[in-house]
Amino acid sequence: MKKLFLIIIILAFGTFIFSESKEELLDKIEKRFSSIKEFSATFNQKVAPVIGEAQFFEGTIDILRPHNLRMEIIAPEKQLILYNGETAWVYLPEQKYCLKYSCGKENSLSKIPRYIFEPFNNLIVDTLYSDTSFIFIKLSMKEDEEFFQCIELKVSKDKMLLLSLTFKDKTGNKTEYNFSEIEVNSKKKINFTFTPPDGIEIIEK
């Protein structure tokens, strides 16, 4: 009976230690993310729909607080994606047209800067665990929304930098970004504005 009681105490104490270290780890990640004003990287993107084949993209991404986003996709087809907090553009030079989104309507592009810089302000942490090199975090929405159901982050344990970001929607579709060659707070000049070239069809959404 004494042995059983001792085991229960050890297990309870062990659970407390784990919870405390988990909170400390989350606090470190939050502080690191809040210190980042600029985020630049190369990326590979995988879009995996519930029905149909997965699509793959690669390119570069630049994000500036609070909401500026620039993505240049180089494969399989060139695309330029820009978001400045007011307007979102998706330009397809080979197709000679661009899409223009009014930010009076929220779109999935407007979510990316928010979830990279401040995911914990907008989401609820469901699970957090780590191994020797990485920290894995699953978050869900505080309120029901039309775009995503949950988000998964993979963070490097040494530099506390975001290495991958995965979005899952309510129907099971998944979009995954994997980042490499990451630079933060580099203060490089990035153009977040877009002027459509002459002769380009503009489709407003």
Buried (B, 14 or more C-beta within 10 A) or exposed (E): EEEEEEEEEEEEEEEEEEEEEBEEBBEBBBEBBEEBBBBBBBBBBBBBBEEEEEEEBEBBBBBBBEBBBBBBBEEEEBBBBBBBEEBBBBBBEEEEBBBBBEBEEEBBBBBBBBBBBBBBEBBEBEEBEBEEEBBBBBBBBEEEEEEBBBBBBBBBBEEBBBBBBBBBBEEEBBBBBBBEEBEBEEEEEBEBEBEEEEEBEEEEE
